[in-house]
Amino acid sequence: MVITIPGGRVVATMHEVMVKLEQNRITLQAQTDDISLLAAPCMLIANGGSINWSISLGSEENMEAVSHATGIALKR
């Protein structure tokens, strides 16, 4: 599933999440086992092994879409 976020887009599957930031041509990638979704500030957080990054998804609708595509529950 492709979800448009401010500054880029998120490509989410049951196995991985890729965030493509258009302005700087940066791609962030992580396995879904290393991802969490924090609902209060609408953040996608990758933290596992040597991966450690986070990005704002901009809206509750984007959070729900990523949650649905990956099967990751929202943390409230």
Phi, psi and omega in degrees: 000137177253127182237126178278129178235166176301120178090359181173214179207158178245131174251113187240134173229179178293342186251332182206163176232132174239132176248121180250113180265118190289318187299316183256002182056046179256138174239125176252135183224143177204151174286150182297336177296337182259008186252142168226155181240117181257112189289322186305307175261013181056058183248139168259123185239126175250123182208106179183133182061238179263008180266131177202097177207161177213156180209145177282135177268354170086328183204160177297325179297319178295321178299313179298320180295316178294318178300316180295317183290327185259339185083012179273128179284147177284138172263123182253000000 
